[in-house]
Amino acid sequence: MHAAVATVVSVLAAKDKPVDQDTNIVAGWTAFWIFVALIAAVAVIGWALTRSLRTAQRAKDAGVYGDEPAADPDTDSDSPKDS
């Protein structure tokens, strides 16, 4: 309800003001650097998430979470042994 009242008030207040086309407001360099910083933040978060998931997978393979430790691919116990 409060948002609706605020919208109506701002529409009524802006109705009487003429729109000046000569003063177009653009984002500018500050917004560009904020955008670049946000891209860098997402990249850092993605890198940290990937690193954390790899660590968790290694721990799971080692049996830290109560699972059976994963068998090494080099030591295949099902293959026949040479006599």
Backbone as JSON, one array per atom type, in Angstrom:
{
  "sequence": "MHAAVATVVSVLAAKDKPVDQDTNIVAGWTAFWIFVALIAAVAVIGWALTRSLRTAQRAKDAGVYGDEPAADPDTDSDSPKDS",
  "N": [[0.83, -1.19, 0.0], [1.93, 1.21, 0.79], [3.86, 1.58, -1.18], [2.28, 1.96, -3.41], [1.03, 4.39, -2.83], [3.27, 6.06, -2.75], [4.07, 5.88, -5.41], [1.88, 7.06, -6.74], [1.99, 9.65, -5.68], [4.51, 10.5, -6.62], [4.06, 10.41, -9.37], [2.06, 12.34, -9.67], [3.45, 14.58, -8.78], [5.46, 14.78, -10.69], [4.06, 15.35, -12.93], [3.57, 18.01, -13.51], [6.04, 19.05, -14.11], [8.07, 20.08, -16.76], [9.68, 18.11, -19.28], [13.03, 18.25, -19.85], [14.83, 18.02, -22.65], [17.44, 18.63, -23.22], [19.1, 18.05, -21.12], [20.04, 15.31, -20.91], [20.54, 12.48, -18.98], [23.25, 10.45, -18.45], [24.87, 7.31, -17.8], [27.71, 7.31, -17.29], [31.23, 7.43, -16.32], [31.59, 6.55, -13.7], [29.56, 4.67, -13.26], [30.4, 2.82, -15.15], [32.81, 1.87, -14.02], [31.82, 0.78, -11.68], [30.32, -1.3, -12.79], [32.39, -2.81, -13.95], [33.71, -3.55, -11.6], [31.74, -5.16, -10.43], [31.65, -7.25, -12.28], [34.22, -8.28, -11.87], [33.93, -9.1, -9.21], [32.02, -11.16, -9.45], [33.52, -12.94, -10.96], [35.58, -13.6, -9.13], [34.07, -14.78, -7.09], [33.05, -16.98, -8.5], [35.45, -18.34, -9.06], [36.28, -18.97, -6.44], [34.16, -20.61, -5.65], [34.41, -22.77, -7.43], [36.91, -23.74, -6.65], [36.33, -24.47, -3.99], [34.4, -26.48, -4.41], [35.96, -28.39, -5.73], [37.73, -29.07, -3.67], [35.93, -30.17, -1.83], [35.06, -32.37, -3.31], [37.44, -33.85, -3.49], [37.75, -34.44, -0.78], [35.48, -35.99, -0.37], [36.06, -38.14, -2.04], [38.18, -39.16, -0.62], [36.93, -40.19, 1.56], [36.14, -38.69, 3.74], [33.62, -37.76, 4.48], [32.22, -39.92, 5.42], [31.69, -41.67, 3.39], [32.57, -44.47, 1.31], [36.0, -44.7, 0.58], [37.13, -43.63, -2.59], [38.22, -45.76, -5.19], [41.51, -45.92, -6.51], [42.24, -45.21, -9.9], [44.48, -46.46, -10.95], [44.95, -48.71, -9.43], [43.33, -51.26, -9.99], [41.3, -53.61, -8.73], [39.69, -55.57, -9.77], [40.7, -56.59, -12.1], [42.29, -59.34, -13.79], [45.15, -60.92, -12.39], [48.55, -61.2, -13.28], [50.29, -64.26, -13.31]],
  "CA": [[0.0, 0.0, 0.0], [2.82, 2.36, 0.89], [4.5, 1.74, -2.48], [1.29, 2.51, -4.33], [0.87, 5.81, -2.49], [4.48, 6.74, -3.17], [4.04, 5.96, -6.87], [0.87, 8.06, -7.12], [2.5, 10.97, -5.32], [5.59, 10.88, -7.52], [3.48, 10.67, -10.69], [1.38, 13.64, -9.62], [4.46, 15.63, -8.63], [6.22, 14.9, -11.92], [3.16, 15.71, -14.02], [3.66, 19.45, -13.81], [7.39, 19.42, -14.51], [8.36, 19.78, -18.17], [10.86, 17.28, -19.51], [14.06, 18.99, -20.56], [15.57, 17.08, -23.49], [18.84, 19.03, -23.32], [19.88, 17.53, -20.0], [19.96, 13.85, -20.84], [21.42, 11.94, -17.95], [23.86, 9.21, -18.87], [25.47, 6.58, -16.68], [29.01, 7.9, -17.02], [32.39, 6.59, -15.99], [31.42, 5.94, -12.38], [28.76, 3.46, -13.46], [31.23, 1.86, -15.87], [33.74, 1.24, -13.08], [31.01, -0.08, -10.8], [30.0, -2.48, -13.6], [33.63, -3.6, -14.04], [33.94, -4.12, -10.28], [30.78, -6.24, -10.25], [32.12, -8.37, -13.1], [35.36, -8.87, -11.16], [33.41, -9.78, -8.02], [31.41, -12.42, -9.89], [34.62, -13.83, -11.36], [36.24, -14.07, -7.91], [33.14, -15.7, -6.42], [33.04, -18.2, -9.29], [36.73, -19.03, -8.84], [36.27, -19.52, -5.09], [33.19, -21.71, -5.63], [35.02, -23.9, -8.13], [37.97, -24.26, -5.78], [35.69, -25.12, -2.85], [33.78, -27.72, -4.86], [37.02, -29.36, -5.98], [38.21, -29.53, -2.37], [34.89, -31.04, -1.28], [35.08, -33.63, -4.07], [38.63, -34.59, -3.04], [37.47, -34.95, 0.56], [34.51, -37.07, -0.52], [36.78, -39.29, -2.6], [39.05, -39.69, 0.43], [36.1, -40.81, 2.58], [36.02, -37.82, 4.91], [32.21, -37.55, 4.84], [31.59, -41.18, 5.78], [31.56, -42.51, 2.21], [33.69, -45.36, 1.03], [37.02, -44.02, -0.23], [37.12, -43.98, -4.0], [39.37, -46.56, -5.6], [42.39, -45.28, -7.47], [42.11, -45.84, -11.21], [45.67, -47.25, -11.23], [44.9, -49.96, -8.69], [42.06, -51.91, -10.31], [41.35, -54.92, -8.08], [38.86, -56.51, -10.51], [41.39, -57.13, -13.27], [43.05, -60.55, -13.48], [46.56, -60.67, -12.09], [49.49, -62.07, -13.98], [50.9, -65.22, -12.4]],
  "C": [[0.88, 1.25, 0.0], [3.49, 2.64, -0.45], [3.54, 2.35, -3.49], [1.09, 4.0, -4.08], [2.09, 6.6, -2.95], [4.53, 6.9, -4.68], [3.06, 7.03, -7.34], [1.37, 9.47, -6.83], [3.61, 11.41, -6.28], [5.08, 11.13, -8.93], [2.8, 12.02, -10.71], [2.38, 14.78, -9.51], [5.22, 15.85, -9.92], [5.36, 15.35, -13.1], [3.32, 17.16, -14.44], [5.04, 19.87, -14.3], [7.6, 19.1, -15.99], [9.65, 18.96, -18.28], [11.84, 18.07, -20.36], [14.91, 18.01, -21.34], [17.05, 17.43, -23.58], [19.7, 18.47, -22.2], [19.67, 16.03, -19.88], [20.98, 13.35, -19.83], [21.93, 10.6, -18.43], [24.56, 8.57, -17.67], [26.85, 7.13, -16.32], [30.05, 6.9, -16.61], [32.25, 5.92, -14.63], [30.63, 4.64, -12.5], [29.55, 2.4, -14.21], [32.17, 1.13, -14.91], [33.01, 0.37, -12.06], [30.67, -1.38, -11.52], [31.23, -3.38, -13.71], [33.92, -4.26, -12.69], [32.98, -5.28, -10.0], [31.16, -7.47, -11.07], [33.29, -9.07, -12.41], [34.9, -9.63, -9.92], [32.78, -11.12, -8.38], [32.48, -13.42, -10.3], [35.32, -14.41, -10.14], [35.35, -15.06, -7.17], [33.08, -17.03, -7.17], [34.3, -19.01, -9.1], [36.74, -19.69, -7.46], [35.3, -20.7, -4.98], [33.77, -22.95, -6.29], [36.1, -24.56, -7.26], [37.39, -25.02, -4.59], [35.05, -26.44, -3.25], [34.82, -28.79, -5.18], [37.57, -29.93, -4.67], [37.21, -30.49, -1.73], [34.86, -32.38, -2.0], [36.28, -34.48, -3.67], [38.4, -35.2, -1.66], [36.47, -36.1, 0.5], [35.18, -38.32, -1.06], [37.7, -39.94, -1.56], [38.24, -40.34, 1.56], [35.91, -39.98, 3.82], [34.58, -37.72, 5.39], [31.48, -38.84, 5.17], [31.35, -42.09, 4.59], [32.74, -43.47, 2.14], [34.73, -44.58, 0.23], [36.98, -44.52, -1.66], [38.38, -44.76, -4.34], [40.2, -45.78, -6.6], [42.24, -45.96, -8.82], [43.32, -46.71, -11.56], [45.63, -48.61, -10.56], [43.53, -50.58, -8.87], [42.1, -53.33, -9.76], [40.53, -55.97, -8.83], [39.58, -57.15, -11.7], [42.17, -58.39, -12.87], [44.53, -60.23, -13.32], [47.43, -61.66, -12.87], [50.17, -62.99, -12.99], [52.32, -65.5, -12.8]]
}
